[in-house]
């Protein structure tokens, strides 16, 4: 496997506490890899160690096949958005992005063009010359994410990049990050597992300073034994539907049903669970003819990342 980041047996001690305790992880090149784990699992410490902000107690780091981070080797090739980063309050977004682009090695004209392009992409053109102190938290976060992508670095690390964004801007940000699939290697740490599921190609499960496993997202969400149907109307006779496909247990999930302003349900989530003796294709063949009159909005096989994570005993 071609790995953009490889760490072996990485240890970071703070007194008696081991924030990293043999953290071994290879991040596939050109992947979008999500780090999933409880608070204090070591995700942020690992990112800061790879970035050179924190010195490890022991272990190996290999960034872009050229050893641990070094400004002379990795300038313009690597960037990071730390979780608790801040912007200078008196600076303006455009001048900041131009400055960061220049630090990444871009010429003045290219730095200006890159800054203007990112400001437009993140819906910040009208805020380009306003001081940071006048911007909302969400606007500041968008500027900070933009600086991580200035100059199109080969590796980008993002710690909680979507926190504080409203739904529209979060969706815009997800689309922007997804556009880098196959162009850059991106590592995202987030407690919002829905964001990880929407963005990532790979997921690394982290606990107690170690990586328990790294898998492709599709290997989790394509797991058989479950199908989620989104319908326009709730089925009136669930037992009759179950009789149409023996071996299937059906349930209506009210928690995922959005309501309109008149408090009328506009969709229903029907969850089908079944054993290994049945396939996704067989269940769909039996149930879909019964469900079409109810208005089938979507059919999604497998489990969500959140369900897989919680079932794995990693909640915390």
KEKE-3310 file (N, C-alpha, C; in steps of 0.2 Angstrom, whole numbers, plus 5000, padded with zeros to 4 digits):
npx = (5004:5003:5008:5004:5006:5015:5016:5024:5023:5021:5024:5019:5022:5016:5021:5016:5006:5001:4998:4999:5001:5010:5005:5001:4999:4995:4992:4983:4988:4981:4969:4954:4954:4946:4947:4942:4936:4934:4934:4951:4957:4968:4969:4970:4983:4991:4989:4995:5008:5012:5012:5023:5022:5022:5033:5037:5039:5045:5046:5042:5040:5034:5032:5025:5035:5047:5053:5051:5041:5048:5052:5059:5059:5045:5038:5024:5019:5012:4999:4989:4975:4973:4963:4959:4963:4966:4962:4971:4964:4963:4967:4962:4952:4956:4969:4976:4975:4982:4994:4997:4997:5009:5018:5017:5024:5019:5019:5016:5005:4999:4996:4987:4976:4973:4968:4957:4949:4947:4940:4928:4923:4920:4910:4913:4917:4912:4916:4929:4938:4935:4939:4944:4939:4926:4919:4908:4908:4906:4910:4924:4929:4927:4937:4948:4948:4949:4963:4970:4969:4975:4986:4985:4990:4999:4996:4983:4978:4964:4956:4941:4934:4921:4914:4903:4898:4884:4870:4869:4881:4890:4886:4891:4905:4908:4906:4916:4927:4926:4929:4942:4946:4957:4965:4972:4979:4969:4966:4954:4949:4935:4920:4908:4901:4892:4897:4910:4906:4900:4911:4923:4934:4941:4942:4949:4950:4952:4958:4963:4976:4980:4979:4965:4960:4961:4950:4941:4928:4917:4917:4911:4899:4893:4889:4880:4863:4855:4843:4839:4824:4817:4802:4788:4776:4770:4770:4754:4752:4763:4766:4760:4769:4781:4777:4777:4790:4798:4808:4813:4814:4805:4805:4799:4808:4806:4815:4822:4814:4810:4800:4787:4783:4770:4769:4767:4772:4783:4791:4795:4805:4809:4816:4824:4829:4839:4845:4859:4855:4847:4848:4853:4847:4837:4828:4825:4818:4807:4801:4800:4790:4779:4781:4782:4769:4769:4777:4793:4807:4821:4833:4844:4857:4865:4874:4875:4890:4890:4882:4889:4901:4896:4891:4903:4908:4915:4910:4909)
npy = (4994:5011:5024:5039:5045:5037:5030:5022:5013:5024:5034:5045:5052:5061:5064:5051:5048:5041:5048:5044:5027:5017:5020:5015:5018:5018:5029:5029:5034:5048:5046:5049:5050:5046:5049:5041:5040:5041:5055:5060:5049:5050:5055:5069:5072:5063:5069:5082:5078:5072:5083:5090:5099:5093:5084:5067:5054:5042:5031:5030:5042:5045:5055:5058:5050:5054:5055:5062:5077:5091:5108:5112:5101:5099:5110:5118:5106:5101:5103:5109:5110:5114:5109:5119:5131:5149:5165:5180:5194:5207:5206:5203:5192:5190:5195:5187:5174:5176:5178:5166:5158:5163:5159:5145:5145:5151:5162:5180:5184:5172:5168:5178:5175:5162:5164:5173:5164:5153:5161:5164:5151:5147:5156:5169:5180:5193:5196:5198:5209:5212:5214:5201:5200:5205:5194:5180:5165:5154:5159:5162:5149:5144:5152:5147:5134:5136:5141:5129:5123:5131:5133:5120:5108:5092:5084:5086:5090:5089:5095:5093:5100:5105:5110:5121:5126:5131:5121:5123:5129:5119:5108:5114:5114:5100:5096:5103:5097:5084:5085:5084:5071:5059:5069:5075:5069:5067:5069:5068:5072:5069:5071:5070:5058:5056:5065:5060:5048:5053:5059:5052:5039:5030:5023:5025:5017:5023:5021:5023:5028:5020:5013:5004:4997:5000:5003:5002:5013:5008:4994:4994:5001:4993:4982:4967:4961:4971:4984:5000:5009:5023:5031:5039:5038:5030:5013:5004:4991:4982:4969:4962:4965:4959:4946:4944:4942:4931:4929:4941:4955:4970:4987:5003:5018:5031:5041:5046:5054:5068:5082:5093:5111:5111:5101:5088:5072:5070:5060:5042:5031:5015:5000:4986:4971:4956:4939:4929:4920:4926:4937:4954:4957:4948:4951:4964:4961:4955:4964:4977:4978:4979:4990:5001:5007:5015:5025:5026:5033:5032:5018:5010:4999:4991:4996:5011:5022:5026:5017:5005:5009:5010:4998:4991:4993:5005:5016:5032)
npz = (5000:4996:5006:5012:5025:5038:5053:5066:5081:5089:5103:5116:5130:5145:5159:5169:5161:5145:5131:5118:5114:5107:5094:5079:5062:5045:5033:5019:5003:4994:5000:5010:5026:5041:5058:5072:5088:5106:5117:5122:5116:5109:5096:5092:5098:5090:5077:5080:5083:5071:5063:5069:5079:5092:5101:5099:5112:5108:5094:5076:5062:5046:5034:5019:5013:5017:5030:5047:5050:5042:5039:5028:5019:5018:5016:5009:5005:5015:5026:5041:5051:5067:5081:5090:5085:5081:5074:5069:5076:5071:5058:5040:5031:5017:5016:5025:5019:5008:5014:5020:5008:5002:5011:5009:4997:4985:4971:4971:4963:4960:4973:4977:4968:4972:4985:4982:4975:4984:4994:4987:4985:4998:5001:5005:5000:5001:5013:5013:5016:5028:5046:5056:5069:5067:5061:5062:5072:5063:5051:5053:5055:5042:5036:5042:5038:5024:5024:5026:5014:5005:4991:4987:4995:4997:5008:5020:5036:5046:5061:5068:5058:5054:5064:5072:5060:5050:5044:5029:5026:5031:5022:5010:5014:5015:5002:4996:5002:4998:4985:4984:4984:4978:4974:4985:5000:5014:5031:5044:5059:5069:5080:5075:5068:5057:5048:5046:5039:5028:5021:5021:5014:5021:5038:5054:5069:5085:5101:5118:5115:5104:5088:5084:5073:5055:5042:5026:5023:5015:5018:5031:5029:5020:5025:5026:5031:5035:5030:5026:5023:5016:5017:5010:5016:5032:5034:5036:5040:5047:5051:5040:5030:5035:5034:5020:5018:5025:5039:5040:5051:5054:5058:5063:5062:5072:5076:5065:5057:5048:5052:5045:5045:5049:5058:5052:5047:5035:5030:5032:5041:5038:5045:5040:5047:5046:5044:5040:5031:5022:5008:5003:4990:4989:5000:4996:4984:4988:4997:4991:4981:4989:4996:4986:4984:4995:4993:4989:4995:4997:4997:5007:5010:5023:5038:5047:5050:5064:5070:5068:5075:5088:5091:5091:5104:5107:5112:5121)
capx = (5000:5006:5005:5006:5008:5016:5019:5025:5024:5022:5023:5020:5021:5015:5022:5014:5000:5003:4993:5000:5004:5011:5001:5004:4994:4997:4986:4983:4989:4975:4962:4951:4954:4943:4950:4936:4937:4932:4939:4957:4959:4975:4968:4973:4990:4994:4990:5000:5015:5014:5014:5029:5021:5023:5039:5036:5044:5048:5043:5044:5035:5037:5028:5027:5041:5053:5054:5046:5040:5053:5049:5063:5057:5038:5035:5020:5017:5008:4995:4985:4970:4972:4956:4958:4966:4963:4965:4972:4958:4964:4968:4957:4953:4960:4977:4978:4975:4988:5001:4998:4999:5016:5022:5017:5028:5016:5021:5011:4999:4996:4993:4981:4971:4971:4965:4951:4946:4944:4935:4922:4921:4918:4905:4916:4920:4910:4919:4936:4942:4933:4943:4942:4934:4919:4916:4905:4912:4906:4914:4931:4930:4928:4943:4953:4948:4952:4970:4973:4970:4979:4992:4984:4996:4998:4993:4979:4975:4959:4953:4935:4933:4914:4911:4901:4895:4877:4869:4870:4889:4893:4886:4896:4911:4908:4907:4923:4932:4925:4932:4949:4947:4961:4970:4977:4978:4966:4965:4949:4946:4928:4916:4902:4902:4889:4902:4915:4903:4899:4917:4929:4935:4944:4941:4954:4947:4957:4957:4969:4982:4982:4974:4963:4960:4959:4946:4938:4921:4912:4917:4907:4892:4890:4888:4873:4859:4851:4842:4835:4820:4814:4796:4783:4770:4771:4766:4749:4752:4770:4766:4759:4775:4785:4774:4779:4797:4799:4815:4814:4811:4804:4803:4798:4812:4803:4820:4825:4808:4809:4793:4787:4781:4763:4770:4765:4778:4784:4794:4796:4811:4808:4822:4823:4835:4838:4850:4864:4851:4844:4853:4850:4844:4831:4824:4822:4814:4801:4798:4799:4783:4774:4783:4781:4763:4770:4782:4800:4812:4828:4835:4851:4859:4871:4874:4879:4896:4889:4879:4895:4905:4893:4891:4909:4910:4919:4907:4912)
capy = (5000:5017:5027:5046:5045:5031:5030:5015:5012:5031:5035:5051:5052:5067:5061:5044:5047:5040:5050:5039:5021:5013:5022:5013:5019:5020:5033:5028:5040:5050:5044:5054:5045:5048:5046:5040:5038:5045:5060:5058:5043:5051:5058:5076:5071:5060:5074:5087:5075:5071:5090:5093:5103:5089:5079:5060:5051:5037:5029:5033:5046:5045:5059:5058:5046:5058:5056:5066:5084:5096:5113:5112:5096:5098:5117:5118:5100:5098:5108:5107:5114:5112:5110:5125:5137:5155:5169:5187:5197:5213:5204:5202:5185:5190:5196:5181:5169:5178:5177:5159:5156:5165:5154:5139:5145:5153:5169:5185:5184:5165:5168:5182:5171:5156:5167:5175:5158:5150:5165:5163:5144:5147:5161:5174:5186:5200:5197:5197:5214:5214:5211:5194:5201:5206:5188:5175:5159:5150:5162:5161:5142:5143:5155:5143:5128:5138:5141:5123:5120:5136:5130:5113:5104:5085:5081:5091:5087:5094:5093:5096:5106:5107:5112:5128:5128:5130:5116:5125:5130:5112:5105:5117:5112:5093:5095:5105:5092:5078:5087:5083:5064:5057:5074:5075:5065:5071:5066:5071:5070:5072:5067:5069:5052:5057:5069:5055:5044:5057:5062:5048:5033:5025:5025:5022:5017:5025:5020:5023:5030:5015:5012:4997:4995:5004:4999:5006:5015:5004:4988:4995:5003:4988:4976:4964:4960:4977:4989:5006:5011:5029:5031:5045:5036:5025:5007:5003:4984:4980:4961:4959:4966:4954:4939:4944:4940:4927:4930:4949:4959:4977:4992:5010:5022:5038:5046:5049:5056:5075:5085:5100:5116:5109:5095:5082:5068:5070:5053:5037:5027:5008:4997:4979:4967:4949:4935:4927:4916:4931:4942:4961:4957:4944:4955:4970:4958:4953:4970:4983:4978:4981:4997:5006:5011:5020:5031:5024:5039:5029:5011:5010:4993:4991:5000:5018:5021:5027:5011:5001:5011:5009:4990:4988:4994:5010:5022:5034)
capz = (5000:4996:5012:5013:5032:5041:5060:5069:5088:5092:5110:5119:5138:5149:5166:5169:5156:5138:5126:5112:5117:5102:5089:5072:5057:5038:5029:5011:4999:4991:5004:5015:5031:5047:5065:5076:5095:5112:5120:5125:5113:5106:5089:5091:5099:5084:5072:5081:5082:5064:5061:5071:5085:5098:5100:5102:5116:5104:5088:5070:5058:5039:5030:5012:5012:5018:5037:5051:5047:5042:5035:5022:5015:5017:5015:5003:5003:5021:5030:5046:5054:5073:5083:5094:5081:5081:5068:5072:5076:5067:5051:5036:5028:5011:5017:5029:5015:5004:5018:5020:5002:5001:5016:5005:4992:4979:4969:4973:4959:4961:4980:4976:4964:4976:4990:4979:4973:4990:4997:4983:4986:5005:5002:5010:4996:5004:5020:5012:5019:5035:5051:5059:5075:5065:5058:5066:5073:5057:5046:5055:5054:5035:5034:5044:5033:5018:5024:5026:5007:5001:4988:4986:4998:4996:5014:5024:5042:5049:5067:5069:5053:5052:5070:5072:5054:5050:5039:5022:5025:5032:5016:5006:5015:5014:4995:4994:5004:4994:4978:4984:4983:4973:4973:4991:5006:5019:5037:5047:5066:5071:5084:5071:5064:5051:5044:5043:5034:5021:5018:5021:5011:5026:5045:5059:5075:5090:5108:5123:5112:5099:5082:5084:5066:5049:5037:5021:5025:5012:5022:5036:5028:5015:5029:5025:5037:5037:5025:5028:5018:5018:5013:5011:5021:5036:5033:5041:5043:5047:5051:5034:5026:5037:5031:5013:5018:5031:5042:5041:5056:5052:5063:5061:5066:5072:5077:5059:5053:5049:5051:5042:5050:5052:5062:5049:5045:5028:5028:5037:5040:5040:5045:5040:5049:5044:5046:5034:5026:5017:5005:5002:4984:4990:5004:4991:4979:4992:5000:4987:4978:4994:4998:4981:4985:5000:4990:4991:4993:4996:4999:5009:5013:5028:5044:5048:5054:5071:5073:5068:5081:5095:5092:5092:5111:5107:5114:5127)
cpx = (5004:5004:5008:5009:5009:5019:5019:5027:5026:5020:5024:5018:5020:5015:5020:5009:5003:4997:4993:5004:5005:5006:5004:4998:4998:4991:4987:4984:4983:4968:4960:4950:4951:4946:4944:4938:4935:4937:4945:4960:4966:4975:4972:4981:4994:4995:4995:5007:5017:5016:5020:5028:5022:5028:5037:5041:5048:5043:5045:5038:5038:5031:5030:5033:5047:5054:5049:5046:5046:5051:5053:5061:5049:5034:5031:5017:5012:5005:4991:4981:4969:4965:4955:4962:4962:4966:4966:4966:4958:4965:4962:4958:4957:4968:4980:4979:4981:4994:5002:5000:5006:5020:5022:5021:5025:5019:5015:5005:4996:4993:4987:4975:4969:4967:4958:4946:4943:4939:4928:4919:4917:4913:4907:4919:4918:4913:4927:4941:4939:4937:4940:4937:4927:4915:4913:4909:4912:4910:4922:4933:4931:4935:4949:4954:4951:4960:4973:4973:4973:4985:4991:4989:4994:4995:4989:4977:4970:4956:4947:4933:4926:4911:4909:4898:4887:4876:4870:4878:4892:4892:4890:4903:4913:4909:4914:4928:4932:4928:4939:4951:4951:4966:4975:4975:4975:4964:4960:4948:4940:4924:4909:4903:4898:4893:4907:4912:4902:4905:4922:4929:4938:4943:4946:4950:4952:4954:4963:4975:4985:4977:4972:4962:4959:4956:4943:4931:4916:4912:4913:4900:4889:4888:4881:4869:4855:4849:4837:4831:4817:4808:4792:4778:4772:4767:4760:4749:4759:4770:4765:4765:4780:4783:4776:4786:4799:4807:4817:4810:4811:4802:4803:4803:4810:4809:4823:4819:4807:4802:4793:4784:4774:4763:4768:4772:4778:4788:4795:4802:4809:4814:4821:4830:4834:4845:4854:4860:4848:4849:4849:4845:4837:4826:4821:4817:4807:4797:4796:4793:4778:4775:4782:4775:4764:4774:4789:4805:4819:4828:4842:4853:4864:4869:4877:4885:4895:4886:4885:4900:4903:4893:4897:4912:4914:4916:4910:4912)
cpy = (5006:5022:5034:5048:5038:5032:5023:5016:5019:5031:5042:5051:5060:5064:5054:5043:5046:5042:5046:5033:5016:5014:5020:5014:5021:5023:5032:5034:5042:5048:5050:5049:5049:5045:5046:5037:5043:5050:5058:5052:5044:5054:5064:5076:5068:5065:5079:5084:5074:5078:5093:5098:5100:5084:5072:5058:5045:5035:5032:5036:5046:5049:5060:5055:5049:5060:5060:5074:5088:5102:5114:5107:5096:5105:5116:5112:5097:5104:5105:5112:5111:5113:5117:5131:5143:5160:5176:5191:5204:5212:5203:5195:5185:5191:5190:5175:5170:5177:5170:5156:5157:5160:5147:5139:5148:5160:5173:5184:5177:5165:5172:5178:5165:5159:5169:5169:5154:5154:5165:5156:5144:5152:5166:5180:5193:5201:5198:5202:5216:5211:5205:5195:5202:5200:5184:5169:5155:5152:5161:5154:5141:5146:5150:5136:5130:5139:5135:5120:5125:5132:5123:5108:5096:5081:5087:5087:5092:5091:5096:5101:5108:5109:5119:5130:5127:5124:5117:5125:5123:5108:5107:5114:5105:5092:5097:5100:5086:5079:5085:5075:5063:5063:5075:5070:5069:5067:5070:5068:5073:5068:5066:5063:5052:5060:5064:5051:5047:5059:5057:5042:5028:5028:5021:5023:5018:5024:5020:5024:5025:5015:5004:4993:5001:5000:5004:5007:5010:4997:4988:4996:4998:4982:4973:4963:4966:4981:4994:5009:5018:5030:5037:5044:5030:5019:5006:4996:4981:4972:4958:4960:4960:4947:4939:4942:4937:4928:4937:4952:4967:4981:4999:5014:5029:5043:5050:5052:5064:5077:5092:5105:5115:5103:5088:5079:5068:5064:5049:5033:5020:5004:4989:4975:4959:4945:4933:4923:4920:4936:4949:4961:4953:4948:4961:4967:4957:4959:4976:4984:4980:4988:5003:5010:5016:5026:5029:5030:5036:5022:5011:5004:4995:4995:5007:5017:5022:5020:5005:5002:5009:5001:4987:4990:5000:5017:5025:5042)
cpz = (5000:5001:5012:5020:5035:5048:5063:5077:5091:5099:5112:5126:5140:5156:5165:5164:5149:5134:5120:5115:5112:5096:5082:5067:5050:5035:5022:5007:4995:4994:5008:5021:5038:5053:5069:5083:5100:5113:5123:5122:5110:5099:5088:5093:5093:5079:5074:5081:5075:5061:5064:5077:5092:5096:5103:5107:5113:5099:5082:5066:5051:5036:5023:5010:5013:5025:5040:5048:5047:5037:5028:5017:5013:5016:5008:5001:5009:5024:5036:5049:5061:5076:5087:5091:5082:5076:5072:5071:5072:5060:5047:5032:5021:5012:5021:5024:5010:5007:5018:5014:5000:5005:5013:4999:4985:4978:4971:4969:4960:4968:4980:4973:4968:4982:4988:4978:4979:4994:4994:4985:4993:5006:5006:5006:4999:5011:5019:5015:5025:5040:5054:5065:5073:5062:5064:5067:5067:5052:5047:5054:5047:5033:5036:5040:5026:5018:5024:5019:5002:4997:4986:4989:4997:5002:5018:5030:5045:5055:5068:5064:5052:5059:5070:5065:5054:5044:5032:5021:5026:5026:5011:5007:5014:5006:4993:4996:5000:4987:4978:4984:4977:4971:4978:4995:5012:5025:5041:5054:5068:5075:5080:5066:5057:5046:5041:5038:5028:5018:5017:5017:5016:5033:5049:5065:5081:5097:5112:5119:5107:5094:5083:5078:5061:5044:5032:5024:5022:5015:5028:5034:5023:5019:5028:5031:5039:5030:5028:5022:5020:5014:5015:5016:5025:5034:5038:5044:5042:5047:5044:5029:5028:5034:5024:5012:5024:5033:5043:5047:5054:5058:5060:5065:5066:5073:5071:5054:5053:5048:5048:5047:5053:5056:5059:5046:5038:5025:5034:5036:5043:5039:5045:5042:5048:5045:5039:5029:5021:5014:5004:4996:4985:4995:5000:4987:4982:4995:4996:4984:4983:4996:4993:4982:4990:4999:4993:4990:4993:4999:5001:5013:5018:5034:5044:5051:5062:5074:5073:5074:5087:5096:5093:5099:5112:5110:5121:5127)
residu = (UNK:UNK:UNK:UNK:UNK:UNK:UNK:UNK:UNK:UNK:UNK:UNK:UNK:UNK:UNK:UNK:UNK:UNK:UNK:UNK:UNK:UNK:UNK:UNK:UNK:UNK:UNK:UNK:UNK:UNK:UNK:UNK:UNK:UNK:UNK:UNK:UNK:UNK:UNK:UNK:UNK:UNK:UNK:UNK:UNK:UNK:UNK:UNK:UNK:UNK:UNK:UNK:UNK:UNK:UNK:UNK:UNK:UNK:UNK:UNK:UNK:UNK:UNK:UNK:UNK:UNK:UNK:UNK:UNK:UNK:UNK:UNK:UNK:UNK:UNK:UNK:UNK:UNK:UNK:UNK:UNK:UNK:UNK:UNK:UNK:UNK:UNK:UNK:UNK:UNK:UNK:UNK:UNK:UNK:UNK:UNK:UNK:UNK:UNK:UNK:UNK:UNK:UNK:UNK:UNK:UNK:UNK:UNK:UNK:UNK:UNK:UNK:UNK:UNK:UNK:UNK:UNK:UNK:UNK:UNK:UNK:UNK:UNK:UNK:UNK:UNK:UNK:UNK:UNK:UNK:UNK:UNK:UNK:UNK:UNK:UNK:UNK:UNK:UNK:UNK:UNK:UNK:UNK:UNK:UNK:UNK:UNK:UNK:UNK:UNK:UNK:UNK:UNK:UNK:UNK:UNK:UNK:UNK:UNK:UNK:UNK:UNK:UNK:UNK:UNK:UNK:UNK:UNK:UNK:UNK:UNK:UNK:UNK:UNK:UNK:UNK:UNK:UNK:UNK:UNK:UNK:UNK:UNK:UNK:UNK:UNK:UNK:UNK:UNK:UNK:UNK:UNK:UNK:UNK:UNK:UNK:UNK:UNK:UNK:UNK:UNK:UNK:UNK:UNK:UNK:UNK:UNK:UNK:UNK:UNK:UNK:UNK:UNK:UNK:UNK:UNK:UNK:UNK:UNK:UNK:UNK:UNK:UNK:UNK:UNK:UNK:UNK:UNK:UNK:UNK:UNK:UNK:UNK:UNK:UNK:UNK:UNK:UNK:UNK:UNK:UNK:UNK:UNK:UNK:UNK:UNK:UNK:UNK:UNK:UNK:UNK:UNK:UNK:UNK:UNK:UNK:UNK:UNK:UNK:UNK:UNK:UNK:UNK:UNK:UNK:UNK:UNK:UNK:UNK:UNK:UNK:UNK:UNK:UNK:UNK:UNK:UNK:UNK:UNK:UNK:UNK:UNK:UNK:UNK:UNK:UNK:UNK:UNK:UNK:UNK:UNK:UNK:UNK:UNK:UNK:UNK:UNK:UNK:UNK:UNK:UNK:UNK:UNK:UNK:UNK:UNK:UNK:UNK:UNK:UNK:UNK:UNK:UNK:UNK:UNK:UNK)
# end
